[in-house]
Amino acid sequence: MNLYPSAADLLRAVADLLDDEVMPAVPAELAHKVRVASNLARIVGRECELSAPAAEAERRALAGLLGHEGELAELRSELSARLRHGDLTLERDAWQVAVEVTRQELAVVKPGHDRWEGK
């Protein structure tokens, strides 16, 4: 049981305040800055909620692709090296992992765009 709101909840509350109460009250020349601040609060809030599960999903996907466990940074480095050396190719070997990692990143910075299904 949490006795206090999460960082994501607090950031959502700040964004809502900016959108609902501050935006209508500021002069037009400040409206863009308030909109940007609200958007940044929402992005950071989503990052608080989604970054740890996304990092773990990426680590598992890379471990599966590379055939062994490891820390995320090490697996990313190995994937980069193997792609550079031609041991793996993006199109043949790593495409699905790249799509899933990008999908996770888009869920944080641009929700809705993370549902892309193309190739």
N, CA, C and O atoms as a printed pandas DataFrame, in Angstrom:
     atom_number atom_name residue_name chain_id  residue_number  x_coord  y_coord  z_coord
0              1         N          MET        A               1    0.836   -1.175    0.000
1              2        CA          MET        A               1    0.000    0.000    0.000
2              3         C          MET        A               1    0.884    1.242    0.000
3              4         O          MET        A               1    1.728    1.416    0.879
4              5         N          ASN        A               2    0.682    2.099   -0.991
5              6        CA          ASN        A               2    1.418    3.357   -1.050
6              7         C          ASN        A               2    0.666    4.436   -0.298
7              8         O          ASN        A               2   -0.544    4.597   -0.457
8              9         N          LEU        A               3    1.392    5.168    0.515
9             10        CA          LEU        A               3    0.783    6.263    1.263
10            11         C          LEU        A               3    0.938    7.593    0.541
11            12         O          LEU        A               3    0.432    8.619    0.997
12            13         N          TYR        A               4    1.628    7.570   -0.570
13            14        CA          TYR        A               4    1.854    8.794   -1.335
14            15         C          TYR        A               4    1.814    8.464   -2.815
15            16         O          TYR        A               4    2.036    7.317   -3.203
16            17         N          PRO        A               5    1.531    9.464   -3.648
17            18        CA          PRO        A               5    1.446    9.203   -5.092
18            19         C          PRO        A               5    2.825    8.921   -5.692
19            20         O          PRO        A               5    3.852    9.360   -5.176
20            21         N          SER        A               6    2.811    8.184   -6.785
21            22        CA          SER        A               6    4.061    7.897   -7.495
22            23         C          SER        A               6    4.541    9.145   -8.228
23            24         O          SER        A               6    3.789   10.105   -8.393
24            25         N          ALA        A               7    5.783    9.124   -8.662
25            26        CA          ALA        A               7    6.325   10.236   -9.458
26            27         C          ALA        A               7    5.502   10.424  -10.727
27            28         O          ALA        A               7    5.240   11.556  -11.134
28            29         N          ALA        A               8    5.097    9.332  -11.349
29            30        CA          ALA        A               8    4.285    9.416  -12.567
30            31         C          ALA        A               8    2.949   10.083  -12.275
31            32         O          ALA        A               8    2.485   10.910  -13.060
32            33         N          ASP        A               9    2.323    9.731  -11.151
33            34        CA          ASP        A               9    1.057   10.357  -10.771
34            35         C          ASP        A               9    1.241   11.856  -10.528
35            36         O          ASP        A               9    0.411   12.660  -10.952
36            37         N          LEU        A              10    2.303   12.226   -9.862
37            38        CA          LEU        A              10    2.572   13.643   -9.590
38            39         C          LEU        A              10    2.806   14.415  -10.890
39            40         O          LEU        A              10    2.314   15.532  -11.053
40            41         N          LEU        A              11    3.549   13.821  -11.798
41            42        CA          LEU        A              11    3.806   14.488  -13.077
42            43         C          LEU        A              11    2.534   14.629  -13.904
43            44         O          LEU        A              11    2.342   15.646  -14.570
44            45         N          ARG        A              12    1.665   13.624  -13.871
45            46        CA          ARG        A              12    0.370   13.738  -14.552
46            47         C          ARG        A              12   -0.456   14.869  -13.955
47            48         O          ARG        A              12   -1.127   15.604  -14.680
48            49         N          ALA        A              13   -0.406   15.009  -12.631
49            50        CA          ALA        A              13   -1.152   16.084  -11.971
50            51         C          ALA        A              13   -0.606   17.448  -12.379
51            52         O          ALA        A              13   -1.377   18.381  -12.605
52            53         N          VAL        A              14    0.710   17.569  -12.476
53            54        CA          VAL        A              14    1.315   18.826  -12.929
54            55         C          VAL        A              14    0.887   19.130  -14.360
55            56         O          VAL        A              14    0.510   20.260  -14.671
56            57         N          ALA        A              15    0.944   18.127  -15.229
57            58        CA          ALA        A              15    0.552   18.320  -16.630
58            59         C          ALA        A              15   -0.914   18.727  -16.732
59            60         O          ALA        A              15   -1.262   19.621  -17.503
60            61         N          ASP        A              16   -1.768   18.072  -15.955
61            62        CA          ASP        A              16   -3.186   18.424  -15.965
62            63         C          ASP        A              16   -3.398   19.862  -15.486
63            64         O          ASP        A              16   -4.185   20.603  -16.074
64            65         N          LEU        A              17   -2.710   20.249  -14.439
65            66        CA          LEU        A              17   -2.803   21.621  -13.940
66            67         C          LEU        A              17   -2.383   22.623  -15.018
67            68         O          LEU        A              17   -3.057   23.628  -15.246
68            69         N          LEU        A              18   -1.256   22.330  -15.676
69            70        CA          LEU        A              18   -0.793   23.226  -16.737
70            71         C          LEU        A              18   -1.815   23.321  -17.866
71            72         O          LEU        A              18   -2.103   24.412  -18.357
72            73         N          ASP        A              19   -2.360   22.182  -18.274
73            74        CA          ASP        A              19   -3.332   22.160  -19.374
74            75         C          ASP        A              19   -4.661   22.820  -19.002
75            76         O          ASP        A              19   -5.211   23.613  -19.766
76            77         N          ASP        A              20   -5.159   22.483  -17.826
77            78        CA          ASP        A              20   -6.527   22.871  -17.472
78            79         C          ASP        A              20   -6.636   24.245  -16.822
79            80         O          ASP        A              20   -7.631   24.943  -17.014
80            81         N          GLU        A              21   -5.614   24.640  -16.048
81            82        CA          GLU        A              21   -5.737   25.889  -15.306
82            83         C          GLU        A              21   -4.739   26.966  -15.730
83            84         O          GLU        A              21   -5.095   28.141  -15.819
84            85         N          VAL        A              22   -3.507   26.573  -15.987
85            86        CA          VAL        A              22   -2.497   27.572  -16.338
86            87         C          VAL        A              22   -2.669   28.031  -17.777
87            88         O          VAL        A              22   -2.632   29.232  -18.047
88            89         N          MET        A              23   -2.857   27.101  -18.702
89            90        CA          MET        A              23   -2.967   27.449  -20.121
90            91         C          MET        A              23   -4.026   28.525  -20.381
91            92         O          MET        A              23   -3.736   29.505  -21.066
92            93         N          PRO        A              24   -5.243   28.369  -19.853
93            94        CA          PRO        A              24   -6.252   29.396  -20.122
94            95         C          PRO        A              24   -5.921   30.754  -19.487
95            96         O          PRO        A              24   -6.462   31.781  -19.899
96            97         N          ALA        A              25   -5.033   30.758  -18.488
97            98        CA          ALA        A              25   -4.763   31.993  -17.754
98            99         C          ALA        A              25   -3.526   32.752  -18.238
99           100         O          ALA        A              25   -3.312   33.897  -17.840
100          101         N          VAL        A              26   -2.718   32.136  -19.082
101          102        CA          VAL        A              26   -1.477   32.806  -19.500
102          103         C          VAL        A              26   -1.696   33.598  -20.782
103          104         O          VAL        A              26   -2.575   33.284  -21.584
104          105         N          PRO        A              27   -0.875   34.632  -20.955
105          106        CA          PRO        A              27   -0.947   35.378  -22.219
106          107         C          PRO        A              27   -0.542   34.475  -23.392
107          108         O          PRO        A              27    0.191   33.503  -23.215
108          109         N          ALA        A              28   -1.019   34.805  -24.559
109          110        CA          ALA        A              28   -0.777   34.002  -25.765
110          111         C          ALA        A              28    0.707   33.749  -26.003
111          112         O          ALA        A              28    1.079   32.671  -26.468
112          113         N          GLU        A              29    1.558   34.718  -25.695
113          114        CA          GLU        A              29    2.991   34.542  -25.952
114          115         C          GLU        A              29    3.633   33.494  -25.040
115          116         O          GLU        A              29    4.758   33.066  -25.297
116          117         N          LEU        A              30    2.936   33.074  -23.977
117          118        CA          LEU        A              30    3.460   32.019  -23.095
118          119         C          LEU        A              30    2.795   30.661  -23.332
119          120         O          LEU        A              30    3.246   29.652  -22.789
120          121         N          ALA        A              31    1.751   30.626  -24.119
121          122        CA          ALA        A              31    0.984   29.396  -24.303
122          123         C          ALA        A              31    1.848   28.245  -24.818
123          124         O          ALA        A              31    1.729   27.118  -24.337
124          125         N          HIS        A              32    2.710   28.520  -25.785
125          126        CA          HIS        A              32    3.561   27.451  -26.329
126          127         C          HIS        A              32    4.471   26.879  -25.245
127          128         O          HIS        A              32    4.647   25.663  -25.167
128          129         N          LYS        A              33    5.043   27.729  -24.418
129          130        CA          LYS        A              33    5.934   27.250  -23.345
130          131         C          LYS        A              33    5.171   26.393  -22.339
131          132         O          LYS        A              33    5.699   25.392  -21.855
132          133         N          VAL        A              34    3.962   26.768  -22.025
133          134        CA          VAL        A              34    3.147   25.977  -21.097
134          135         C          VAL        A              34    2.808   24.627  -21.721
135          136         O          VAL        A              34    2.854   23.601  -21.042
136          137         N          ARG        A              35    2.468   24.622  -23.010
137          138        CA          ARG        A              35    2.179   23.365  -23.711
138          139         C          ARG        A              35    3.409   22.454  -23.713
139          140         O          ARG        A              35    3.292   21.248  -23.494
140          141         N          VAL        A              36    4.578   23.029  -23.959
141          142        CA          VAL        A              36    5.818   22.237  -23.953
142          143         C          VAL        A              36    6.069   21.675  -22.554
143          144         O          VAL        A              36    6.412   20.501  -22.415
144          145         N          ALA        A              37    5.903   22.497  -21.521
145          146        CA          ALA        A              37    6.113   22.030  -20.147
146          147         C          ALA        A              37    5.154   20.898  -19.795
147          148         O          ALA        A              37    5.554   19.922  -19.161
148          149         N          SER        A              38    3.901   21.020  -20.199
149          150        CA          SER        A              38    2.927   19.969  -19.952
150          151         C          SER        A              38    3.325   18.675  -20.668
151          152         O          SER        A              38    3.266   17.593  -20.084
152          153         N          ASN        A              39    3.722   18.794  -21.912
153          154        CA          ASN        A              39    4.138   17.616  -22.683
154          155         C          ASN        A              39    5.364   16.961  -22.050
155          156         O          ASN        A              39    5.439   15.735  -21.969
156          157         N          LEU        A              40    6.317   17.765  -21.605
157          158        CA          LEU        A              40    7.513   17.201  -20.970
158          159         C          LEU        A              40    7.159   16.469  -19.681
159          160         O          LEU        A              40    7.706   15.403  -19.400
160          161         N          ALA        A              41    6.238   17.041  -18.892
161          162        CA          ALA        A              41    5.816   16.367  -17.662
162          163         C          ALA        A              41    5.166   15.027  -17.987
163          164         O          ALA        A              41    5.396   14.045  -17.282
164          165         N          ARG        A              42    4.364   14.974  -19.035
165          166        CA          ARG        A              42    3.715   13.713  -19.417
166          167         C          ARG        A              42    4.748   12.690  -19.907
167          168         O          ARG        A              42    4.653   11.508  -19.579
168          169         N          ILE        A              43    5.730   13.142  -20.689
169          170        CA          ILE        A              43    6.774   12.235  -21.173
170          171         C          ILE        A              43    7.558   11.652  -20.004
171          172         O          ILE        A              43    7.773   10.442  -19.945
172          173         N          VAL        A              44    7.985   12.499  -19.079
173          174        CA          VAL        A              44    8.761   12.017  -17.931
174          175         C          VAL        A              44    7.907   11.086  -17.072
175          176         O          VAL        A              44    8.416   10.097  -16.544
176          177         N          GLY        A              45    6.626   11.386  -16.927
177          178        CA          GLY        A              45    5.736   10.501  -16.187
178          179         C          GLY        A              45    5.644    9.121  -16.820
179          180         O          GLY        A              45    5.706    8.103  -16.130
180          181         N          ARG        A              46    5.496    9.097  -18.149
181          182        CA          ARG        A              46    5.461    7.792  -18.840
182          183         C          ARG        A              46    6.801    7.084  -18.715
183          184         O          ARG        A              46    6.852    5.862  -18.569
184          185         N          GLU        A              47    7.883    7.847  -18.774
185          186        CA          GLU        A              47    9.200    7.234  -18.621
186          187         C          GLU        A              47    9.340    6.592  -17.244
187          188         O          GLU        A              47    9.898    5.502  -17.124
188          189         N          CYS        A              48    8.843    7.254  -16.212
189          190        CA          CYS        A              48    8.880    6.686  -14.857
190          191         C          CYS        A              48    8.169    5.332  -14.808
191          192         O          CYS        A              48    8.637    4.403  -14.150
192          193         N          GLU        A              49    7.056    5.230  -15.495
193          194        CA          GLU        A              49    6.262    3.998  -15.469
194          195         C          GLU        A              49    6.794    2.919  -16.401
195          196         O          GLU        A              49    6.759    1.734  -16.068
196          197         N          LEU        A              50    7.281    3.320  -17.559
197          198        CA          LEU        A              50    7.551    2.343  -18.619
198          199         C          LEU        A              50    9.019    1.987  -18.832
199          200         O          LEU        A              50    9.311    0.958  -19.442
200          201         N          SER        A              51    9.948    2.806  -18.349
201          202        CA          SER        A              51   11.349    2.572  -18.719
202          203         C          SER        A              51   11.928    1.277  -18.145
203          204         O          SER        A              51   12.640    0.564  -18.853
204          205         N          ALA        A              52   11.643    0.959  -16.896
205          206        CA          ALA        A              52   12.204   -0.276  -16.316
206          207         C          ALA        A              52   11.652   -1.524  -17.011
207          208         O          ALA        A              52   12.438   -2.394  -17.388
208          209         N          PRO        A              53   10.328   -1.646  -17.197
209          210        CA          PRO        A              53    9.835   -2.834  -17.920
210          211         C          PRO        A              53   10.338   -2.891  -19.360
211          212         O          PRO        A              53   10.605   -3.974  -19.880
212          213         N          ALA        A              54   10.467   -1.727  -20.010
213          214        CA          ALA        A              54   10.953   -1.708  -21.396
214          215         C          ALA        A              54   12.410   -2.157  -21.463
215          216         O          ALA        A              54   12.792   -2.905  -22.364
216          217         N          ALA        A              55   13.212   -1.706  -20.521
217          218        CA          ALA        A              55   14.627   -2.105  -20.497
218          219         C          ALA        A              55   14.758   -3.611  -20.277
219          220         O          ALA        A              55   15.596   -4.262  -20.900
220          221         N          GLU        A              56   13.933   -4.159  -19.394
221          222        CA          GLU        A              56   13.984   -5.604  -19.153
222          223         C          GLU        A              56   13.510   -6.380  -20.377
223          224         O          GLU        A              56   14.086   -7.416  -20.708
224          225         N          ALA        A              57   12.484   -5.899  -21.045
225          226        CA          ALA        A              57   12.014   -6.562  -22.273
226          227         C          ALA        A              57   13.103   -6.515  -23.344
227          228         O          ALA        A              57   13.318   -7.499  -24.052
228          229         N          GLU        A              58   13.788   -5.385  -23.465
229          230        CA          GLU        A              58   14.878   -5.274  -24.442
230          231         C          GLU        A              58   16.017   -6.224  -24.081
231          232         O          GLU        A              58   16.576   -6.887  -24.955
232          233         N          ARG        A              59   16.361   -6.290  -22.796
233          234        CA          ARG        A              59   17.438   -7.180  -22.361
234          235         C          ARG        A              59   17.104   -8.636  -22.701
235          236         O          ARG        A              59   17.953   -9.373  -23.201
236          237         N          ARG        A              60   15.866   -9.039  -22.427
237          238        CA          ARG        A              60   15.452  -10.416  -22.743
238          239         C          ARG        A              60   15.482  -10.677  -24.245
239          240         O          ARG        A              60   15.924  -11.740  -24.681
240          241         N          ALA        A              61   15.014   -9.715  -25.039
241          242        CA          ALA        A              61   15.008   -9.884  -26.500
242          243         C          ALA        A              61   16.429   -9.991  -27.039
243          244         O          ALA        A              61   16.716  -10.832  -27.892
244          245         N          LEU        A              62   17.310   -9.143  -26.542
245          246        CA          LEU        A              62   18.702   -9.201  -26.999
246          247         C          LEU        A              62   19.376  -10.491  -26.554
247          248         O          LEU        A              62   20.142  -11.083  -27.314
248          249         N          ALA        A              63   19.099  -10.928  -25.339
249          250        CA          ALA        A              63   19.674  -12.193  -24.863
250          251         C          ALA        A              63   19.209  -13.340  -25.758
251          252         O          ALA        A              63   19.997  -14.222  -26.099
252          253         N          GLY        A              64   17.939  -13.329  -26.136
253          254        CA          GLY        A              64   17.432  -14.365  -27.039
254          255         C          GLY        A              64   18.095  -14.297  -28.398
255          256         O          GLY        A              64   18.464  -15.327  -28.963
256          257         N          LEU        A              65   18.250  -13.098  -28.926
257          258        CA          LEU        A              65   18.869  -12.928  -30.238
258          259         C          LEU        A              65   20.336  -13.346  -30.221
259          260         O          LEU        A              65   20.810  -14.004  -31.147
260          261         N          LEU        A              66   21.054  -12.961  -29.163
261          262        CA          LEU        A              66   22.495  -13.210  -29.105
262          263         C          LEU        A              66   22.837  -14.578  -28.523
263          264         O          LEU        A              66   23.973  -15.037  -28.641
264          265         N          GLY        A              67   21.866  -15.227  -27.900
265          266        CA          GLY        A              67   22.083  -16.588  -27.414
266          267         C          GLY        A              67   22.714  -16.699  -26.037
267          268         O          GLY        A              67   23.207  -17.765  -25.669
268          269         N          HIS        A              68   22.706  -15.615  -25.271
269          270        CA          HIS        A              68   23.229  -15.688  -23.907
270          271         C          HIS        A              68   22.712  -14.517  -23.090
271          272         O          HIS        A              68   22.296  -13.495  -23.635
272          273         N          GLU        A              69   22.745  -14.682  -21.777
273          274        CA          GLU        A              69   22.304  -13.634  -20.860
274          275         C          GLU        A              69   23.401  -12.582  -20.699
275          276         O          GLU        A              69   24.556  -12.806  -21.062
276          277         N          GLY        A              70   23.018  -11.448  -20.154
277          278        CA          GLY        A              70   23.983  -10.390  -19.884
278          279         C          GLY        A              70   23.277   -9.115  -19.480
279          280         O          GLY        A              70   22.049   -9.025  -19.497
280          281         N          GLU        A              71   24.081   -8.134  -19.118
281          282        CA          GLU        A              71   23.551   -6.813  -18.796
282          283         C          GLU        A              71   23.139   -6.124  -20.097
283          284         O          GLU        A              71   23.715   -6.384  -21.153
284          285         N          LEU        A              72   22.147   -5.252  -20.011
285          286        CA          LEU        A              72   21.616   -4.587  -21.195
286          287         C          LEU        A              72   22.701   -3.840  -21.969
287          288         O          LEU        A              72   22.783   -3.972  -23.191
288          289         N          ALA        A              73   23.516   -3.074  -21.293
289          290        CA          ALA        A              73   24.557   -2.297  -21.987
290          291         C          ALA        A              73   25.522   -3.217  -22.733
291          292         O          ALA        A              73   25.927   -2.912  -23.854
292          293         N          GLU        A              74   25.888   -4.330  -22.123
293          294        CA          GLU        A              74   26.796   -5.276  -22.777
294          295         C          GLU        A              74   26.139   -5.922  -23.992
295          296         O          GLU        A              74   26.776   -6.088  -25.032
296          297         N          LEU        A              75   24.868   -6.284  -23.860
297          298        CA          LEU        A              75   24.152   -6.902  -24.977
298          299         C          LEU        A              75   23.979   -5.918  -26.131
299          300         O          LEU        A              75   24.119   -6.291  -27.296
300          301         N          ARG        A              76   23.675   -4.668  -25.810
301          302        CA          ARG        A              76   23.573   -3.641  -26.863
302          303         C          ARG        A              76   24.902   -3.475  -27.589
303          304         O          ARG        A              76   24.944   -3.382  -28.815
304          305         N          SER        A              77   25.975   -3.441  -26.828
305          306        CA          SER        A              77   27.308   -3.281  -27.410
306          307         C          SER        A              77   27.653   -4.464  -28.304
307          308         O          SER        A              77   28.181   -4.282  -29.401
308          309         N          GLU        A              78   27.358   -5.669  -27.841
309          310        CA          GLU        A              78   27.635   -6.850  -28.649
310          311         C          GLU        A              78   26.803   -6.855  -29.931
311          312         O          GLU        A              78   27.315   -7.185  -31.000
312          313         N          LEU        A              79   25.532   -6.492  -29.829
313          314        CA          LEU        A              79   24.698   -6.434  -31.021
314          315         C          LEU        A              79   25.279   -5.440  -32.019
315          316         O          LEU        A              79   25.373   -5.742  -33.209
316          317         N          SER        A              80   25.665   -4.273  -31.555
317          318        CA          SER        A              80   26.253   -3.270  -32.448
318          319         C          SER        A              80   27.499   -3.818  -33.137
319          320         O          SER        A              80   27.668   -3.658  -34.346
320          321         N          ALA        A              81   28.354   -4.452  -32.378
321          322        CA          ALA        A              81   29.585   -5.001  -32.949
322          323         C          ALA        A              81   29.281   -6.090  -33.968
323          324         O          ALA        A              81   29.890   -6.133  -35.037
324          325         N          ARG        A              82   28.344   -6.965  -33.643
325          326        CA          ARG        A              82   28.015   -8.057  -34.568
326          327         C          ARG        A              82   27.333   -7.543  -35.837
327          328         O          ARG        A              82   27.525   -8.106  -36.915
328          329         N          LEU        A              83   26.537   -6.474  -35.713
329          330        CA          LEU        A              83   25.946   -5.864  -36.905
330          331         C          LEU        A              83   27.022   -5.196  -37.759
331          332         O          LEU        A              83   27.009   -5.323  -38.984
332          333         N          ARG        A              84   27.944   -4.493  -37.125
333          334        CA          ARG        A              84   29.038   -3.836  -37.863
334          335         C          ARG        A              84   29.916   -4.850  -38.587
335          336         O          ARG        A              84   30.338   -4.614  -39.718
336          337         N          HIS        A              85   30.186   -5.960  -37.947
337          338        CA          HIS        A              85   31.082   -6.975  -38.536
338          339         C          HIS        A              85   30.361   -7.892  -39.510
339          340         O          HIS        A              85   30.997   -8.705  -40.181
340          341         N          GLY        A              86   29.047   -7.774  -39.595
341          342        CA          GLY        A              86   28.303   -8.593  -40.548
342          343         C          GLY        A              86   27.918   -9.963  -40.027
343          344         O          GLY        A              86   27.374  -10.773  -40.778
344          345         N          ASP        A              87   28.189  -10.248  -38.736
345          346        CA          ASP        A              87   27.780  -11.532  -38.162
346          347         C          ASP        A              87   26.260  -11.643  -38.103
347          348         O          ASP        A              87   25.699  -12.732  -38.225
348          349         N          LEU        A              88   25.603  -10.500  -37.916
349          350        CA          LEU        A              88   24.151  -10.406  -37.919
350          351         C          LEU        A              88   23.756   -9.285  -38.873
351          352         O          LEU        A              88   24.532   -8.358  -39.106
352          353         N          THR        A              89   22.556   -9.373  -39.418
353          354        CA          THR        A              89   22.042   -8.260  -40.216
354          355         C          THR        A              89   20.736   -7.800  -39.598
355          356         O          THR        A              89   20.011   -8.579  -38.981
356          357         N          LEU        A              90   20.456   -6.535  -39.772
357          358        CA          LEU        A              90   19.209   -5.996  -39.244
358          359         C          LEU        A              90   18.028   -6.685  -39.903
359          360         O          LEU        A              90   17.108   -7.133  -39.218
360          361         N          GLU        A              91   18.045   -6.773  -41.228
361          362        CA          GLU        A              91   16.912   -7.332  -41.968
362          363         C          GLU        A              91   16.665   -8.797  -41.651
363          364         O          GLU        A              91   15.516   -9.210  -41.488
364          365         N          ARG        A              92   17.713   -9.578  -41.561
365          366        CA          ARG        A              92   17.555  -11.019  -41.384
366          367         C          ARG        A              92   17.434  -11.413  -39.911
367          368         O          ARG        A              92   16.637  -12.287  -39.570
368          369         N          ASP        A              93   18.202  -10.788  -39.052
369          370        CA          ASP        A              93   18.327  -11.278  -37.681
370          371         C          ASP        A              93   17.700  -10.381  -36.610
371          372         O          ASP        A              93   17.075  -10.879  -35.674
372          373         N          ALA        A              94   17.862   -9.081  -36.742
373          374        CA          ALA        A              94   17.552   -8.199  -35.620
374          375         C          ALA        A              94   16.345   -7.303  -35.845
375          376         O          ALA        A              94   16.041   -6.467  -34.995
376          377         N          TRP        A              95   15.653   -7.453  -36.961
377          378        CA          TRP        A              95   14.548   -6.547  -37.284
378          379         C          TRP        A              95   13.472   -6.537  -36.191
379          380         O          TRP        A              95   13.068   -5.467  -35.738
380          381         N          GLN        A              96   13.012   -7.699  -35.769
381          382        CA          GLN        A              96   11.920   -7.760  -34.797
382          383         C          GLN        A              96   12.338   -7.152  -33.463
383          384         O          GLN        A              96   11.533   -6.489  -32.809
384          385         N          VAL        A              97   13.580   -7.367  -33.054
385          386        CA          VAL        A              97   14.073   -6.761  -31.814
386          387         C          VAL        A              97   14.103   -5.247  -31.967
387          388         O          VAL        A              97   13.690   -4.526  -31.059
388          389         N          ALA        A              98   14.585   -4.761  -33.096
389          390        CA          ALA        A              98   14.645   -3.312  -33.331
390          391         C          ALA        A              98   13.244   -2.697  -33.314
391          392         O          ALA        A              98   13.047   -1.614  -32.762
392          393         N          VAL        A              99   12.280   -3.380  -33.913
393          394        CA          VAL        A              99   10.899   -2.883  -33.921
394          395         C          VAL        A              99   10.352   -2.820  -32.500
395          396         O          VAL        A              99    9.728   -1.829  -32.120
396          397         N          GLU        A             100   10.577   -3.856  -31.724
397          398        CA          GLU        A             100   10.041   -3.886  -30.354
398          399         C          GLU        A             100   10.692   -2.821  -29.472
399          400         O          GLU        A             100   10.008   -2.182  -28.672
400          401         N          VAL        A             101   11.989   -2.625  -29.607
401          402        CA          VAL        A             101   12.683   -1.595  -28.828
402          403         C          VAL        A             101   12.162   -0.217  -29.219
403          404         O          VAL        A             101   11.905    0.620  -28.354
404          405         N          THR        A             102   12.006    0.018  -30.502
405          406        CA          THR        A             102   11.485    1.301  -30.976
406          407         C          THR        A             102   10.057    1.506  -30.498
407          408         O          THR        A             102    9.681    2.613  -30.114
408          409         N          ARG        A             103    9.268    0.453  -30.521
409          410        CA          ARG        A             103    7.876    0.520  -30.056
410          411         C          ARG        A             103    7.831    0.940  -28.583
411          412         O          ARG        A             103    7.003    1.763  -28.193
412          413         N          GLN        A             104    8.724    0.373  -27.770
413          414        CA          GLN        A             104    8.782    0.724  -26.349
414          415         C          GLN        A             104    9.174    2.193  -26.157
415          416         O          GLN        A             104    8.616    2.880  -25.301
416          417         N          GLU        A             105   10.124    2.664  -26.946
417          418        CA          GLU        A             105   10.550    4.063  -26.853
418          419         C          GLU        A             105    9.421    5.000  -27.286
419          420         O          GLU        A             105    9.200    6.037  -26.661
420          421         N          LEU        A             106    8.713    4.639  -28.346
421          422        CA          LEU        A             106    7.605    5.469  -28.811
422          423         C          LEU        A             106    6.464    5.508  -27.803
423          424         O          LEU        A             106    5.772    6.521  -27.699
424          425         N          ALA        A             107    6.255    4.433  -27.063
425          426        CA          ALA        A             107    5.209    4.431  -26.040
426          427         C          ALA        A             107    5.467    5.518  -24.998
427          428         O          ALA        A             107    4.525    6.032  -24.395
428          429         N          VAL        A             108    6.722    5.867  -24.786
429          430        CA          VAL        A             108    7.077    6.919  -23.840
430          431         C          VAL        A             108    6.957    8.287  -24.489
431          432         O          VAL        A             108    6.284    9.166  -23.951
432          433         N          VAL        A             109    7.595    8.481  -25.633
433          434        CA          VAL        A             109    7.700    9.830  -26.193
434          435         C          VAL        A             109    6.557   10.211  -27.128
435          436         O          VAL        A             109    6.280   11.398  -27.294
436          437         N          LYS        A             110    5.891    9.245  -27.738
437          438        CA          LYS        A             110    4.829    9.561  -28.710
438          439         C          LYS        A             110    3.790    8.447  -28.698
439          440         O          LYS        A             110    3.686    7.688  -29.662
440          441         N          PRO        A             111    3.013    8.340  -27.610
441          442        CA          PRO        A             111    2.018    7.266  -27.528
442          443         C          PRO        A             111    1.082    7.295  -28.735
443          444         O          PRO        A             111    0.723    8.354  -29.250
444          445         N          GLY        A             112    0.708    6.112  -29.158
445          446        CA          GLY        A             112   -0.130    5.983  -30.344
446          447         C          GLY        A             112    0.702    5.591  -31.553
447          448         O          GLY        A             112    0.255    4.805  -32.388
448          449         N          HIS        A             113    1.902    6.129  -31.651
449          450        CA          HIS        A             113    2.794    5.763  -32.749
450          451         C          HIS        A             113    3.463    4.410  -32.494
451          452         O          HIS        A             113    4.089    3.846  -33.391
452          453         N          ASP        A             114    3.330    3.895  -31.280
453          454        CA          ASP        A             114    3.933    2.615  -30.923
454          455         C          ASP        A             114    3.129    1.425  -31.437
455          456         O          ASP        A             114    3.515    0.278  -31.207
456          457         N          ARG        A             115    2.023    1.676  -32.127
457          458        CA          ARG        A             115    1.206    0.581  -32.644
458          459         C          ARG        A             115    1.498    0.260  -34.112
459          460         O          ARG        A             115    0.779   -0.534  -34.720
460          461         N          TRP        A             116    2.518    0.852  -34.677
461          462        CA          TRP        A             116    2.872    0.630  -36.081
462          463         C          TRP        A             116    3.067   -0.859  -36.347
463          464         O          TRP        A             116    3.675   -1.561  -35.539
464          465         N          GLU        A             117    2.557   -1.336  -37.469
465          466        CA          GLU        A             117    2.631   -2.756  -37.805
466          467         C          GLU        A             117    3.345   -3.020  -39.126
467          468         O          GLU        A             117    3.361   -4.164  -39.581
468          469         N          GLY        A             118    3.931   -2.017  -39.753
469          470        CA          GLY        A             118    4.558   -2.199  -41.059
470          471         C          GLY        A             118    5.927   -2.835  -40.977
471          472         O          GLY        A             118    6.394   -3.240  -39.913
472          473         N          LYS        A             119    6.558   -2.909  -42.147
473          474        CA          LYS        A             119    7.926   -3.449  -42.222
474          475         C          LYS        A             119    8.810   -2.444  -42.875
475          476         O          LYS        A             119   10.004   -2.689  -43.043
